[in-house]
Amino acid sequence: MVSPEIIRRYPFFSGLNMDQIVSLAKVADEVSVPGGHYLHLEGDDLNSFYLILEGEVNVITTLPQKDKEVVISTLGAGDVFGWSALVPPHSATAGAKTAIPTRLLAFDCQALLKMFDEDCHFGYTMMLKVAQLIRERLNDLRIETIAYIAG
């Protein structure tokens, strides 16, 4: 368990009440990871989603034709990733690799999903936040694709 005050500071969790923040804190662990560490690869089964406290994480994919790793985006403090752990089939849609030494909160998604079943409002609020995050990331990817094609 981590301090609920840590979670409460980050915009992703705005709109949650203190009981919900405490519930999140109960299933979170702080993790320090060296730079260059793979947190997961595309297709891996996921059990955690993450909040970056300090550092940077690259969201990556591999180009199969060239067996080349490509950075899709770089996330920093306050960003969350690994949302696929909350959405069936709970497998990573991209990889995640630390760019530099990074401190994270790792949330146990099996425990979270059980909480969401017990408190549907909490689950709805969190899944709405995940849907907004997915929307933002898809929009960013669309803009980058258009810029690449136009350039």
Long-range contacts (C-beta under 8 A, 24 or more apart in sequence): 1-25, 1-26, 1-27, 1-28, 1-29, 2-28, 2-29, 2-30, 2-105, 6-53, 6-105, 7-51, 7-105, 10-51, 10-78, 11-78, 12-51, 12-78, 12-80, 12-129, 12-133, 13-129, 15-125, 15-129, 16-122, 16-125, 16-126, 20-119, 20-122, 20-125, 23-115, 23-119, 23-122, 24-107, 24-112, 26-111, 27-107, 27-108, 27-111, 27-112, 27-115, 28-105, 28-106, 28-107, 28-108, 29-105, 29-106, 29-108, 30-103, 30-104, 30-105, 30-106, 31-103, 31-104, 31-105, 31-106, 32-101, 32-102, 32-103, 32-104, 33-98, 33-101, 33-102, 33-103, 33-104, 34-98, 34-101, 35-98, 35-99, 35-100, 35-101, 35-102, 36-97, 36-98, 37-97, 37-98, 38-95, 38-96, 38-97, 39-82, 39-95, 39-96, 39-97, 39-98, 40-82, 40-92, 40-95, 40-96, 41-92, 41-95, 42-92, 42-93, 42-94, 42-95, 43-91, 43-92, 44-91, 44-92, 44-95, 45-90, 45-91, 45-92, 46-82, 46-84, 46-85, 46-90, 46-91, 46-92, 46-109, 47-85, 47-90, 47-108, 47-109, 47-110, 48-82, 48-85, 48-106, 48-107, 48-108, 48-109, 49-80, 49-81, 49-82, 49-83, 49-84, 49-85, 49-86, 49-106, 49-107, 49-109, 50-80, 50-81, 50-82, 50-96, 50-104, 50-105, 50-106, 50-107, 51-78, 51-79, 51-80, 51-104, 51-105, 51-107, 52-76, 52-77, 52-78, 52-79, 52-80, 52-81, 52-102, 52-103, 52-104, 53-77, 53-103, 53-104, 53-105, 54-102, 54-103, 55-98, 55-99, 55-100, 55-101, 55-102, 55-103, 55-104, 56-98, 56-99, 56-100, 56-102, 57-81, 57-96, 57-97, 57-98, 57-99, 57-102, 57-104, 58-96, 58-97, 58-98, 58-99, 59-94, 59-95, 59-96, 60-94, 60-95, 60-96, 60-97, 61-94, 61-95, 62-95, 69-95, 72-141, 73-137, 73-140, 73-141, 74-99, 80-133, 83-130, 83-133, 83-134, 85-109, 86-112, 86-113, 86-126, 86-127, 86-130, 87-130
